[in-house]
Amino acid sequence: MASEWMSFESEGDPPAAPAASPWKLVVVDDDRAVHDGTRFALQNFALGGRGLEFLGAYSGGEGLALLRAHPDAAIVLLDVVMETEDAGLKLARAIREELGNELVRIILRTGQPGQAPEHHVVVDFDINDYKAKTELTADRLFTTITAALRAYEQLKKLDDMRAGLEMIVGASADLFSERSLTRLAHGVLLQLNALLALQSDGMLVLREEEGAEPTVLARLGSFAADGGGDLAAWMAHASAAGGPVHRNGCVHLYVRTASGAEILVVLDTQTELGATQASLVSVYCTKLSAAFDNARMHDELVRAKQSLEAEVFERTAALRTANERLEIQSGQLKRVNAFKNEILGTVAHDLKNPLAVILGRAEMLGALAAELPDDQRGPLETQTGHLRTAARRMTRIVDLSVSDAMSDAMDIAINPRLVDLADLVRTVGEMNASLAAGKSQTLLVSATDGLHLHCDPDRLGEAVDNLVSNAVKYTPAGGRIELSAGCEGDTVFVRVCDDGPGLRPEDLARLFGRFQRLSAQPTGGESSTGLGLSIVRKIVDLHEGRIDVLEQGPLGGAAFTISLPLRVSER
């Protein structure tokens, strides 16, 4: 059967057997003559200094087991019809899918081409070549095997490069995770052995800067007890080589980092690096350079961090001592301030009453002076004027002292409870009725009954009273003031408006500031501390409400509206 599809031609004297490891050729065919003929035709074949190693199988099952045992096989010469009509096709699919072998070149040889149509087989079964047994002469077989081996060699290089790059990517993560220079150096030796498929001893040498003595950071195997020879000379020779160099039975790899440090890696191996290995080492060295600079900078950062931590500890201790002194001084200041407020309150209370009496008597003397003769009236009115001026001056001084005390008393707290807002508003109106009557003003109070909400009646009453007293203070004699309370949706409001001069635009920006004096002046000579509206704002904020102001309200003067939210139960 073999004589029908293959002929042999003499090629002269066979060359010497190559010393390199042979290419593995697997023949899967149920015809023993095919095996013998293939061996005979290719017995002198050599490519790249490598001969062929023949492996044979006589069925699809044997072929699958053989390829599982030899995953580095380069070519499979595969028959289609063996134990079954499609045994070869099933084996081809198993090689690709079950074994996951994408590199081996599958050449289909069949004596019955119609049994397996070429187009269908090549596409569906990932076949690399399709030959009829009748067309495979010795020359054609030589050409086919040569082309297949070259394709396999290129794919193998690409696959080795891919695997190496994957290993470099994985190793890069490990390199950058290592922080200690010695641990990093040891890891580099292990990773290079894995990358180059070696199991060799080695060492890694570092020179921090030019002219310094090289330092061995890590050793493996026989290098552990060996000083390593003249490290500076080795480093100089590797640097001059410009790439991996094989010298005295060792591979020397030289790397210069971006920071100027020099690294020498020595691996004890008798095998020189191939082109693929050299390319992978070049890529790996790029990562290695950055990793060593990273590790060196990390070591410097650790030292700087330790120094900084010591300095921070010292500064923290000093700050703690200063804070303790400040706390002691703050406590003393609080006690002094409380004593000051107490003194000011006492002074204000004890002085204002006598001053009020003095002013009252001065007014009485002024009235009596009108009934005296002209020669007596003049001196008495003069003295009465001096007395009145001095008393009013003292009153202003007391008012300023009270203002200073009140400026430290803005820490207001509230005690809310359910309150009838209408009653609260009417009470405030009654309290201010006499003041308004003294200036011939009309004070109208209107409040919707049944307005119940949670608030602090004392504080809220204080806020409303401040607004009403301000209206009385700044409204001209004979003017009109309205105090009203009601409900709008989910809020209740208290509104105070008057027909006074109103507010100017420049007043709005500083309306609620402490110790702020507005453009309008009291119409009856009343005094003002400038704190009333700031206290109103604070009380309203504590009730989670808001206060709105109109420069010209319903009566023509200013209008202040306090709005407070109603709870569900209050609605």
Sequence and secondary structure as in RCSB ss.txt:
>XXXX:A:sequence
MASEWMSFESEGDPPAAPAASPWKLVVVDDDRAVHDGTRFALQNFALGGRGLEFLGAYSGGEGLALLRAHPDAAI
VLLDVVMETEDAGLKLARAIREELGNELVRIILRTGQPGQAPEHHVVVDFDINDYKAKTELTADRLFTTITAALR
AYEQLKKLDDMRAGLEMIVGASADLFSERSLTRLAHGVLLQLNALLALQSDGMLVLREEEGAEPTVLARLGSFAA
DGGGDLAAWMAHASAAGGPVHRNGCVHLYVRTASGAEILVVLDTQTELGATQASLVSVYCTKLSAAFDNARMHDE
LVRAKQSLEAEVFERTAALRTANERLEIQSGQLKRVNAFKNEILGTVAHDLKNPLAVILGRAEMLGALAAELPDD
QRGPLETQTGHLRTAARRMTRIVDLSVSDAMSDAMDIAINPRLVDLADLVRTVGEMNASLAAGKSQTLLVSATDG
LHLHCDPDRLGEAVDNLVSNAVKYTPAGGRIELSAGCEGDTVFVRVCDDGPGLRPEDLARLFGRFQRLSAQPTGG
ESSTGLGLSIVRKIVDLHEGRIDVLEQGPLGGAAFTISLPLRVSER
>XXXX:A:secstr
 GGGT      SS     SS  EEEEEE S HHHHHHHHHHTTT  BTTB EEEEEESSHHHHHHHHHH TT  E
EEEES SSSTTHHHHHHHHHHHTS   SSEEEEEES GGGS HHHHHHHTT SEEEEGGG  HHHHHHHHHHHHH
HHHHHHHHHHHHHHHHHHHHHHHHHHH  SHHHHHHHHHHHHHHHTT    EEEEEESSTTS  EEEEEEGGGGS
   S HHHHHHHHHHHTS EEETTEEEEEEE TTS EEEEEEE SS   HHHHHHHHHHHHHHHHHHHHHHHHHH
HHHHHHHHHHHHHHHHHHHHHHHHHHHHHHHHHHHHHHHHHHHHHHHHHHHHHHHHHHHHHHHHHHHHHTTS HH
HHHHHHHHHHHHHHHHHHHHHHHHHHHHHHHHT        EEEEHHHHHHHHHHHHHHHHHHTT EEEEEE TT
 EEEE HHHHHHHHHHHHHHHHHHS TT EEEEEEEEETTEEEEEEEESS    HHHHTTTTSTT   SS  TT 
    S HHHHHHHHHHHTT EEEEESS TTSS EEEEEEE  TTT 
